[in-house]
Amino acid sequence: MSESSIWMMIIGVSLVSILPRILPIALFSRYEFPKPLKLWLSYVAPAVLGGLTALSILAPEGDIDIRINNLYIWAFIPTLVIAMKTKSLFYSLLVGIVAMALLYNFTS
């Protein structure tokens, strides 16, 4: 592969990566969206995050694992309780990390 084709590939991959991010902002930043659409769009990020979280907890190795020895479920329970009570990202992360550390170190 020649040096010029490598540079063309780098430029092509960069464009393919950046255009889907920049084009919507460039095209739609001047418009005011209707309230129902704004409300609907406000649910997209939490829904995606919830889906990714559920997948990470229930299928940590690719297959759904809801057995009692799934450590991720056990770490999620206190983390969810703290998140709901405190609504603090810091405390939620702290409890989740500590729960996983304890579960990893004290279970076989």
Secondary structure by P-SEA (a helix, b strand, c coil): ccaaaaaaaaaaaaaaacccccccccccccccccaaaaaaaaaaaaaaaaaaaaaaaccccccccccccaaaaaaaaaaaaaaaacccaaaaaaaaaaaaaaaaaccc
